[in-house]
Amino acid sequence: MSIKVIEHIIPTTLTRKAGKVFCVTLAGTLNYSDMSTEMTVCFCTLAIHEPYRRRARLLCADAPMVPWIVLTDEPEAFADLPFRAIRHAPTGPMAVDYLARLPPTGHGRGAAAYHDKRFALIAALQDFDTAIYLDADSRISSLPSLDTFPSGLAVLPLVRNSVAEHLNHWGSWRRPVFVDLARHLTGNDEVLHSARWCAESLLAVTRDGRECRFFEAWAIGANFLQSRGVYSGEGGVIGLAAAYAGWSVNYDALLGMAASIQHEGGGPKET
């Protein structure tokens, strides 16, 4: 099975009908029985506010031969580049919010969560089998050839703990909220011991028909934590969403890219 890149992108939303969640494009509901044996892949990122727009331009320019989707508050900032920029109004806090008004993150309190990156993945999956998300403050030194991605979620093995294990060591004050979230999603909190905490700066989602459950749970988790004043823990929400979708987490599929990716990190950017 080979990977092919194509250019046309269709924005997407999630909608609920008769108790089920469907991924819907402007062209209609996706038909997973029509998926080709030739896999397609798209890269995507989230770039809200000028420091991230500037970094996203550099990131996309690092790999100009692959298709990109950029979710941004200012699509005009990418008008001179051959990539698809989609206007996005944030549904959760962005860097400027963490810098100006929210409690500090880091130093044992957890990294700032940017749950809106799920919308970039959703958009990229409309015409592509695999969506690869990179944080905008990443750079690609040389893009290796891409192998076929397994269905479901792939992340880097930077963290391999369960959600429960991770919370024992990092930001344990969040445990009661995650217990409540697990019970809300599954009826009990046993899933915290099997769901994996996921590194979120580079991840891939390959559709198999269950991704709508994954994104549904991610949306529920994002709203659940934010409504309780928890603005970190994104990796735990992603892991719970994967478990809710019936996916195991793949730690191998992105290893070939890892050496080529440099992630700036360091928390919210002011400049």
C-alpha positions, 0 to 999 in steps of 0.5 A: 500500500502506497501513500499519495498526496493530493491537494483539494481540501474540504472543511468539515464539522461534526454533527449528531443525528439519531444518536450518532455522530457523523463527519460531514463535509461540504460535499456530504457524509464520508463513505468509508467503504470507498476508501482507496488502498492508496493512502493519502496524507495531509499535514496540518497545524494551528496558528492563532495570533501573530507569533504562531502565524509567523512560525507556521509560515516557516514550518510549512515552508520546510516541507513545500511538496506536501499538502498543508492545512493551517487553521488560523485567525488570519488566513490572509497572512498565508495568501502568498503561500501555496497552502490552504489556510482556513479561518478559525475562531478559537473555542478554547484558550490560546497563548495570549490567554495563558499569558494574560489571564489564566493560571500559570502552567508548567513547573509541575502544573501541566503544559498549556492545553490547545484542544483546538488542534483537533479541528485542524485534524478534522479538516485534514481528514476530509480528503485524506486518509491520514492527518499529521499534526505538528505544533506551529513552533516546530521545524522540519529539517528534512522530511523522510519518505512516509510509510503507510500509517496504521488506522487510529492514533499515532504519537511519539513515545515521549510519554508511555504512562497510563493517564492514572500513572501520569497523574501520579507524578505530574499535576496530581491535583487534576486527578479528581477531574479526570476521574469525573471525565472518565466516568462521564465517558465510560461509566467508571474510572477504570479506563484511566489505568488503560488509556495512555497519556499522549505527547501532543506536539506531533501526532497522526490520525488515520481514519477507519470510521471510528475517528468521529467517536475520537473527536467527539470524546476529545470535544467532550473532554476539552469542554469538561476540563475547561468548565472546571478551570483545568487548562492543561492535561491535553495529553490525557484527554487525547488518550481517553478519546482514543480509548473511547474510540476503541483505538490503541495508541501506536508509538512506532509510526511517527518514529521515522519523522521524529529525528527530522522534527525540532519542537521549540516548546517552552510554553506560550509565545509572546513574540 
